[in-house]
């Protein structure tokens, strides 16, 4: 019967741990709600200014029109020859593309949240090889133009400056014939002669200020692509299909360069398939959307994302409760103290409240300061309460010291994300080893008898 009482005590403590999962789950749900609010703040900035930016191009486009005779039913139902006008266009990707410039980081505050935005002071240079104009009866070629694909044209700040073969060219809204397939701007070029058989080689240079939210992507659409970016932001995140071939990241910012060939990228084929002329049957049956194109990407991220770190902290909430209850159980066994299940519950609730305080404070002050204040408040509360439970200030002080070490270990786990699993595993191993060491000489049958 006494062994049953000991087993019942352990089952009660286990049930309390399961019960405390409810407030911990509620706090995690609250953290996720705040993350949703933050995402909404990012969306509001993107809607009011410009979203993530993506550059694709420039592309050289040559429109054409032609007349052809087709059989059509007349008013009397008989077939007759009629002339109709059809139109289409040729698309040429550049031979080389050099893109560079400076990313100027800025922030927009929406409520409690800072949203990272940027302005790209861009410098682009592209060259085109001669383009043959196929000889087709009845076909007439129109004025060619350059099309620049942009993720969000609202991000253009001021008037971009475009030069084509040393002469100024005027940019206009939209991408003309490519509209619906590629958003952006375009510029008309010098029309070819009526009897021209090709367009000559050309060079285009563009300088522009382009604002965006969080990230910039560049589609390497040329045969040879060279991209060089720099910024004063010290926390870049490089993504897309291509990582920088060279990069330097420091406290004063970063610089990165990419060198991408069309031999190593499907971007050129993806873009040309997406904008191909449907009148000539060139269009892919299911061309990929711009978001699916191969690209190189850099994002200006905030390394101290409070909500992400609080969410990671709450994942260790059960571990906190279990380790604290293990400490209480050891005191019961070693010192022969009797601790009521309600006292276990009070201590567990105080541990759960720590995560709520951490979430609330981290939205107003730096995460480290919020963590220190929350931990100090909860440790102080636990010390005052446990001193009465254990009837000793000295024992309460030891408990508060152990709890302080536990909070310190949790902060280390949050700071060392790459080594969190290793550190967590070592912590659990150390606790298990300590419990086994302390209880190795306990006569469990005698302890069971003492409970009777």
C-alpha positions in Angstrom: 0.0 0.0 0.0 2.8 2.4 0.8 4.5 1.7 -2.6 1.1 2.6 -4.1 1.2 6.0 -2.3 4.7 6.7 -3.7 3.5 5.8 -7.2 0.4 7.9 -6.7 2.6 10.9 -5.8 4.7 10.6 -9.0 1.5 10.2 -11.0 0.1 13.3 -9.4 3.2 15.3 -10.3 3.0 14.0 -13.8 -0.6 15.0 -14.1 0.4 18.5 -12.9 3.0 18.7 -15.7 0.3 17.8 -18.2 -2.1 20.4 -16.7 0.5 23.1 -17.1 0.7 22.4 -20.8 -2.6 24.3 -21.1 -1.3 27.7 -20.1 2.0 27.1 -22.0 0.0 26.3 -25.1 -2.1 29.4 -24.6 1.0 31.5 -24.4 2.4 29.9 -27.6 -0.8 30.7 -29.3 -0.5 34.3 -28.2 3.0 34.5 -29.6 1.8 33.2 -32.9 -1.0 35.8 -32.9 1.6 38.5 -32.4 3.6 37.0 -35.3 0.5 37.3 -37.5 0.1 40.9 -36.5 3.8 41.5 -37.4 3.2 39.9 -40.8 0.2 42.2 -41.3 2.4 45.2 -40.5 4.8 44.1 -43.2 1.9 43.7 -45.6 0.6 47.2 -44.8 4.1 48.7 -45.6 4.3 46.7 -48.8 0.8 47.9 -49.8 1.6 51.6 -49.0 5.1 51.7 -50.4 6.3 48.7 -52.4 6.7 45.0 -51.8 9.7 42.8 -52.3 11.5 43.7 -55.5 12.5 41.6 -58.4 14.5 42.8 -61.5 14.2 40.8 -64.7 15.8 42.2 -67.8 16.2 44.3 -69.8 14.8 42.5 -72.8 14.9 43.8 -76.4 11.5 43.4 -78.0 10.7 43.9 -81.7 6.9 44.1 -82.5 5.7 43.1 -86.0 2.5 43.2 -88.0 1.5 41.1 -91.1 -1.4 40.6 -93.3 -2.6 37.2 -94.4 -5.4 35.7 -96.4 -7.8 33.3 -94.7 -10.9 31.4 -95.8 -14.0 32.8 -94.1 -17.7 32.3 -94.5 -19.4 35.2 -96.3 -22.9 36.5 -95.8 -24.3 33.9 -98.2 -22.5 31.1 -96.3 -19.9 30.6 -99.1 -16.2 30.5 -98.4 -14.3 33.5 -99.6 -10.8 34.8 -99.1 -10.3 37.6 -96.7 -7.3 39.6 -95.5 -6.7 39.9 -91.7 -4.0 41.6 -89.8 -2.0 39.7 -87.2 0.7 40.9 -84.8 3.4 39.5 -82.7 6.9 40.3 -81.5 10.4 38.9 -81.2 12.2 38.9 -77.8 15.9 39.0 -77.3 17.8 38.5 -74.0 21.0 40.5 -73.4 24.4 39.0 -73.9 25.9 40.5 -70.8 24.3 42.1 -67.7 26.1 44.1 -65.1 24.0 45.1 -62.1 25.3 46.9 -59.0 24.7 49.7 -56.5 24.0 50.4 -52.9 21.2 49.2 -50.7 20.2 51.9 -48.3 18.4 50.3 -45.3 15.5 52.1 -43.7 12.7 51.2 -41.3 9.0 51.9 -41.2 7.2 51.6 -37.9 3.6 50.3 -37.8 2.3 50.1 -34.3 4.7 48.1 -32.2 6.6 46.7 -35.2 9.6 48.0 -37.2 9.5 46.8 -40.8 12.7 46.7 -42.7 12.7 48.5 -46.1 15.4 49.6 -48.5 16.3 51.9 -51.4 18.4 50.4 -54.1 20.5 53.0 -55.9 20.9 50.8 -58.9 23.3 50.9 -61.8 22.6 48.6 -64.7 24.4 48.0 -68.0 23.4 45.4 -70.6 24.7 44.6 -74.1 22.8 43.0 -76.9 24.2 41.1 -79.9 22.8 41.8 -83.4 19.3 40.3 -83.9 18.3 38.8 -87.2 14.8 39.9 -88.4 13.3 37.0 -90.3 12.0 37.7 -93.8 8.3 36.8 -94.0 6.0 37.9 -96.8 3.7 40.7 -95.6 5.5 41.2 -92.3 6.5 44.7 -91.2 8.6 45.3 -88.2 7.7 48.2 -85.8 9.7 50.2 -83.4 11.7 48.0 -81.0 11.9 48.8 -77.3 13.6 47.7 -74.1 11.5 46.1 -71.4 12.5 46.1 -67.7 10.7 43.7 -65.5 10.1 45.0 -61.9 8.4 43.3 -59.0 6.6 46.5 -57.9 6.8 49.6 -60.1 5.5 51.8 -57.2 9.0 51.5 -55.8 10.5 53.7 -58.4 11.8 56.9 -56.7 12.2 59.9 -59.0 12.9 59.5 -62.7 15.2 56.8 -63.8 17.9 57.8 -66.3 18.3 55.5 -69.3 21.0 55.8 -72.1 21.0 53.5 -75.2 24.1 53.7 -77.3 25.1 57.0 -75.6 21.7 58.7 -76.3 19.0 59.4 -73.7 15.9 57.3 -73.9 12.6 57.9 -72.3 11.0 55.3 -70.1 7.2 54.7 -70.2 4.9 52.8 -67.9 4.2 49.2 -68.6 6.0 46.7 -70.8 3.9 47.1 -74.0 3.3 43.8 -75.7 4.6 41.9 -72.7 2.0 43.4 -70.4 0.3 40.7 -68.4 3.4 38.5 -68.6 5.9 41.0 -67.2 5.3 44.1 -65.1 7.6 47.0 -65.3 8.6 49.8 -67.7 9.8 50.1 -71.2 11.6 52.5 -73.6 11.2 52.9 -77.3 14.3 52.6 -79.5 15.2 53.8 -83.0 13.0 51.9 -85.5 14.8 49.8 -88.1 14.9 50.7 -91.8 12.1 49.2 -93.9 14.5 46.9 -95.7 16.6 46.1 -92.6 17.5 42.4 -92.1 18.7 42.8 -88.5 19.0 45.0 -85.5 22.5 46.1 -84.7 24.4 45.4 -81.4 23.4 47.8 -78.7 24.3 48.8 -75.2 21.9 50.2 -72.5 22.7 51.9 -69.2 20.1 52.5 -66.5 20.4 54.4 -63.2 17.4 54.3 -60.9 16.3 54.5 -57.2 14.1 51.5 -56.4 12.4 51.1 -53.0 11.2 47.8 -51.6 10.4 45.8 -48.5 12.8 43.4 -47.0 14.3 41.7 -50.1 15.7 42.3 -53.6 16.0 39.6 -56.2 17.7 39.8 -59.6 17.0 37.3 -62.4 20.2 36.5 -64.3 18.6 36.6 -67.7 21.7 37.4 -69.8 24.3 34.9 -71.2 26.8 36.4 -68.7 25.6 38.1 -65.5 27.7 40.0 -63.0 26.1 41.5 -59.9 27.7 43.5 -57.1 25.8 44.9 -54.2 26.8 46.6 -51.0 25.0 48.0 -48.0 25.5 49.5 -44.5 23.2 46.8 -43.1 25.3 44.2 -41.2 22.8 41.4 -41.2 22.1 40.2 -44.8 20.4 36.9 -45.7 21.5 35.6 -49.1 18.9 33.3 -50.8 17.6 32.4 -54.2 19.2 29.8 -56.4 22.6 31.3 -56.4 24.8 32.3 -53.4 27.4 35.0 -53.7 30.7 33.9 -55.2 32.4 36.5 -52.9 31.0 38.2 -49.9 32.2 40.3 -46.9 30.0 40.8 -43.9 31.0 43.0 -40.9 29.7 45.4 -38.4 29.9 48.2 -41.0 27.8 46.4 -43.5 28.2 43.9 -46.3 29.4 43.6 -49.9 28.7 40.7 -52.2 29.2 39.7 -55.8 27.7 37.1 -58.0 28.9 35.7 -61.4 26.2 33.6 -63.1 26.3 32.1 -66.6 23.3 31.0 -68.6 25.0 27.6 -68.8 24.4 27.2 -65.0 21.0 28.9 -64.8 17.5 28.2 -66.3 16.5 31.8 -65.7 17.1 32.9 -69.3 14.9 30.0 -70.7 12.3 30.6 -68.0 11.9 34.3 -68.8 11.8 33.8 -72.5 9.3 31.1 -72.2 7.1 33.3 -70.0 7.1 36.3 -72.4 7.2 34.3 -75.7 4.9 35.5 -78.5 1.7 33.3 -78.4 1.0 34.3 -82.0 4.0 32.3 -83.2 3.4 29.4 -80.9 6.6 30.1 -79.0 4.9 30.3 -75.6 5.4 27.5 -73.1 2.3 25.5 -72.3 2.7 26.3 -68.6 5.3 29.1 -68.2 6.5 29.7 -64.7 5.5 32.7 -62.7 8.2 35.3 -61.9 8.3 34.0 -58.3 9.4 30.6 -59.7 12.3 32.0 -61.9 15.8 31.3 -60.9 17.2 34.3 -59.2 19.8 35.6 -56.7 18.4 37.3 -53.7 19.5 39.4 -50.7 17.2 40.2 -47.8 17.8 42.8 -45.0 16.8 40.8 -41.9 16.5 41.7 -38.3 18.7 39.3 -36.2 16.8 40.2 -33.0 13.3 39.0 -34.0 11.8 39.1 -30.5 8.7 37.0 -31.5 10.8 34.3 -33.0 13.0 34.1 -30.0 10.1 34.1 -27.6 8.4 31.3 -29.6 11.6 29.3 -29.4 11.8 30.0 -25.6 8.2 28.7 -25.1 9.2 25.4 -26.7 11.4 24.8 -23.6 8.6 25.6 -21.2 7.8 21.9 -20.5 11.5 21.3 -19.9 11.5 24.2 -17.3 8.5 22.7 -15.5 9.9 19.2 -15.5 13.3 20.2 -14.2 11.8 22.4 -11.5 9.4 19.6 -10.4 12.4 17.2 -10.3 14.1 19.5 -7.9 11.1 19.6 -5.7 10.8 15.9 -5.7 14.4 15.5 -4.8 13.9 17.8 -1.8 11.0 15.6 -0.7 13.0 12.5 -1.0 16.4 13.7 0.4 15.1 16.1 3.1 11.9 14.3 3.9 9.8 17.4 3.2 6.1 17.2 2.3 5.2 19.5 -0.6 1.5 19.7 -1.6 0.5 19.3 -5.2 -1.1 22.8 -5.1 2.4 24.2 -4.2 3.8 22.3 -7.2 1.1 24.0 -9.3 1.8 27.5 -8.0 5.5 27.1 -8.9 4.7 25.8 -12.3 2.3 28.7 -13.0 5.0 31.2 -12.0 7.3 29.5 -14.6 4.6 29.8 -17.3 4.0 33.5 -16.5 7.7 34.2 -17.2 7.1 33.5 -20.9 4.1 35.9 -20.9 6.2 38.6 -19.3 9.0 38.0 -21.8 6.6 38.4 -24.8 5.0 41.6 -23.4 8.3 43.3 -22.5 10.2 42.3 -25.7 7.8 44.3 -27.8 8.9 47.5 -26.0 12.5 47.0 -25.0 15.5 45.0 -26.3 15.1 41.3 -26.0 18.1 40.8 -23.6 16.7 43.5 -21.2 13.2 42.0 -21.4 14.6 38.5 -20.7 16.6 39.8 -17.7 13.6 41.7 -16.2 11.2 38.8 -16.7 13.7 36.3 -15.2 14.5 38.5 -12.2 10.8 39.1 -11.5 9.9 35.3 -11.6 13.0 34.3 -9.7 12.1 36.8 -7.0 8.6 35.6 -6.8 9.7 32.0 -6.6 12.2 32.8 -3.9 9.6 34.5 -1.7 7.1 31.7 -2.2 9.4 28.8 -1.8 11.0 30.1 1.3 7.6 29.6 2.9 7.0 26.2 1.3 10.4 24.9 2.4 10.4 26.8 5.7 14.0 28.0 5.1 15.4 31.1 3.5 18.6 29.2 2.9 16.9 26.4 1.0 14.9 29.0 -1.0 18.1 30.7 -1.9 19.6 27.5 -3.2 16.5 26.9 -5.2 16.6 30.4 -6.6 20.2 30.0 -7.6 19.5 26.7 -9.4 16.5 28.5 -11.1 18.8 31.3 -12.2 21.2 28.8 -13.7 18.3 27.3 -15.6 17.3 30.7 -17.0 20.9 31.3 -18.0 21.0 28.0 -19.8 17.8 28.9 -21.7 19.2 32.2 -22.8 22.3 30.4 -24.0 20.1 28.0 -26.0 18.3 31.0 -27.6 21.6 32.8 -28.4 23.4 29.7 -29.9 20.8 28.6 -32.4 23.2 26.4 -34.3 24.2 24.5 -31.2 20.8 24.5 -29.4 20.3 20.7 -29.9 23.7 19.9 -28.5 23.4 22.2 -25.5 19.9 21.0 -24.8 21.0 17.3 -25.0 24.0 18.0 -22.6 21.6 19.8 -20.2 19.2 16.9 -20.0 22.1 14.4 -19.7 23.6 16.5 -16.8 20.2 16.7 -15.0 19.6 13.0 -15.4 23.1 12.2 -14.1 22.6 14.5 -11.1 19.3 12.9 -10.2 20.8 9.4 -10.5 23.8 10.5 -8.4 21.7 12.0 -5.6 19.3 9.1 -5.5 21.7 6.2 -5.9 21.7 5.4 -2.2 18.0 5.9 -1.5 16.1 2.9 -0.3 12.8 3.3 -2.1 11.1 0.7 0.0 12.0 2.7 3.1 10.8 5.9 1.5 7.6 4.2 0.6 7.1 3.1 4.2 7.7 6.6 5.5 4.8 7.8 3.4 2.5 5.5 5.3 
